[in-house]
Amino acid sequence: MRVLVGEDDASLAHELAHVLRHDNFVVDVAGARDDVQHLGSTEHYDAVVLDLGLLGGDGLGVLSQWRAQGCQVPVLVLTARSTWSDKAAGFDAGADDYLTKPFLPQEVVARLRALIRRSQGHASPRIRCGELVYDTFSGNFTHGGEPFKVTAFEGRVLAALILRKNQVVSRAELAEHVYEYDSEVNFQSMEVIIGRIRRKLGAQAIETVRGLGYRLCGPDQ
C-alpha cells in the first residue's frame, strides 16, 4: 500500500515514515504545499496523511483542490487544531478521518489501514480470497488457516491484488505499491515477484491478463 505523508515538521514526518515503512507501506514524504499538491494530483496513492499546516500554504486548500479535481484518495488529516469548528472545516473540505496532535504513530497506521480497506469496499478487516486471508489490521496473511510467509515486496504486491481481488491490476499500479517516488521501476523484477507468489499459492492463483496486468482469482469463501 502506498501512502503520501504531507507534513512540514521534518522530525514528525521522519517518524511517521519510519513507522509506516516498518509496517510495509510504501511512503513518499513532502512538506511544502506545492509539492504535496503536485504529488497528490499526479501520483497514485492508497491514502494520504495530510497536515493542515504546510510550508507555503494551508493543507485544507490542497484537500479542497484535490476533491474539486475528482481525486477520491482517502485522506487522514493531522493537525494541532482541536476545536469542533476546525474538524468540521476539515470534513467539509473532504477529509475522511481526523487526528489531533499529539498522537501515537501506531494509531495513524491503524486508521490508514481502515481507510484503505473501506475505500476498496471491504467492511471486514479480514479479506478472503479462497484459502488466502489478509488481515488488514496486522498486515499479515494466512493460507488454509496457517501463517503465509512472504517477503516485504511480495507482501506489498499481494496486498494490492487481494484488496482488488478478481479485478485486473496493471503492472504500473503494482509497481507503485513496491517502489517509492523517484525510485527506478524495474518491471522485470515485478515478474519475478509474481512468479514467487505463484509458486507459493499455486500457478492458477494469479492470472496474467495479456496487455492489461494481473488478477488474483478466487472465491470469497
Secondary structure by P-SEA (a helix, b strand, c coil): cbbbbbccaaaaaaaaaaaaaaaccbbbbbccaaaaaaaaacccccccccccccccccaaaaaaaaaaaccccbbbbbcccccaaaaaaaaaacccccccccccaaaaaaaaaaaaaaaaccccccccccccccccccccccccccbbbbcaaaaaaaaaaaaaccccccaaaaaaacccccccccaaaaaaaaaaaaaacccccccccccbbbbbccccc
